[in-house]
Amino acid sequence: MMRSKEEPMRLGTGHVYDASAPKQRINMTLNEDLVRVARDYTDNLSDYVEKLLASAIEMERRSKLADQEHWDRVCASWTEFHEKHGCVADDHIGDYLPEDRVP
């Protein structure tokens, strides 16, 4: 299932993942008391865990997207500053270059 990075994934509708994909048996180790408590909330632990995992993936995807957008804005800001004022290091680079290479 292909979608753009900007398109939001909708939970519970099969848009986070291909809900029609075949089920796969896996071996998981979970805290036995946690499983007991979870069974108070659901009769279908597999479905419950699947929905929680899809929700966690969506939160992680949104977090990574927000982080990338933040750093894109930071880079754009530095580029704008550099275009307006030049490189900050230009005023000091002569202090670190051999005398015959000072600009």
Secondary structure, 3 states (H helix, E strand, C coil): CCCCCCCCCCCCCCCCCCCCCCCCCCCCCCCHHHHHHHHCCCCCHHHHHHHHHHHHHHHHHHHHHHHHHHHHHHHHHHHHHHHHHCCHHHHCHHHCCCHHHCC
